[in-house]
Amino acid sequence: AQSVAQPEDQVNVAEGNPLTVKCTYSVSGNPYLFWYVQYPNRGLQFLLKYITGDNLVKGSYGFEAEFNKSQTSFHLKKPSALVSDSALYFCAVRDMKSGGGADGLTFGKGTHLIIQP
Amino acid sequence: DGGITQSPKYLFRKEGQNVTLSCEQNLNHDAMYWYRQDPGQGLRLIYYSQIVNDFQKGDIAEGYSVSREKKESFPLTVTSAQKNPTAFYLCASSEQVTTGELFFGEGSRLTVL
């Protein structure tokens, strides 16, 4: 079974400082990894994904994430945080099994990112 | 503009009543999904459909039902058998079942009185 862990319920960062939101995963096959952002009472918006290739993935709004297979991690990063980055962030994984096929997307419980002015 | 439309945005229901949440997409995506979101629990998969007239149960399908008669539409019925239906429900679609990211609607908030 596939699973995702976001170990921090909340991350506080001062505006202008770099930010990191952590994500680790567990799959039996190869992982396809995703990050989403959610603003209050809204749907989720796609930020970026890792399918294959370069371990550093760049996405929307200046965010990037680094895939680390040995540590089974996919942390979200941004060099300089903005107050408008404050939101709920979800990591998600899809397990591509060696025999083909895929399950639905499994999400972590989310991390509240708070950027302080 | 292409996207996913969920309705209603807010819905109140009395105990014992069935309710149906609408989800329509004009993105021409094959795959559609329903997720339930509760505070502190993230998103949990209820049902998903990879093609018209076919759908599979997700992790928490009990007390829910779906249909996929048209590519554009994937309605979710919350039945009276669902013990704790108060939640935020999110519909999504994707072009590729495997590598494609999900596109989400704005959600429907169901409250049982």
HADDOCK unambig.tbl for C-alpha pairs under 7 A between the chains (distance, minus, plus):
assign (segid A and resid 32 and name CA) (segid B and resid 99 and name CA) 6.94 0.50 0.50
assign (segid A and resid 42 and name CA) (segid B and resid 106 and name CA) 5.01 0.50 0.50
assign (segid A and resid 42 and name CA) (segid B and resid 107 and name CA) 6.49 0.50 0.50
assign (segid A and resid 43 and name CA) (segid B and resid 90 and name CA) 6.87 0.50 0.50
assign (segid A and resid 43 and name CA) (segid B and resid 104 and name CA) 5.62 0.50 0.50
assign (segid A and resid 43 and name CA) (segid B and resid 105 and name CA) 5.49 0.50 0.50
assign (segid A and resid 43 and name CA) (segid B and resid 106 and name CA) 4.21 0.50 0.50
assign (segid A and resid 43 and name CA) (segid B and resid 107 and name CA) 5.72 0.50 0.50
assign (segid A and resid 44 and name CA) (segid B and resid 104 and name CA) 5.76 0.50 0.50
assign (segid A and resid 51 and name CA) (segid B and resid 99 and name CA) 6.72 0.50 0.50
assign (segid A and resid 102 and name CA) (segid B and resid 98 and name CA) 6.22 0.50 0.50
assign (segid A and resid 107 and name CA) (segid B and resid 42 and name CA) 6.50 0.50 0.50
assign (segid A and resid 107 and name CA) (segid B and resid 43 and name CA) 5.86 0.50 0.50
assign (segid A and resid 108 and name CA) (segid B and resid 42 and name CA) 5.87 0.50 0.50
assign (segid A and resid 109 and name CA) (segid B and resid 40 and name CA) 6.05 0.50 0.50
assign (segid A and resid 109 and name CA) (segid B and resid 41 and name CA) 5.02 0.50 0.50
assign (segid A and resid 109 and name CA) (segid B and resid 42 and name CA) 3.74 0.50 0.50
assign (segid A and resid 110 and name CA) (segid B and resid 42 and name CA) 5.76 0.50 0.50
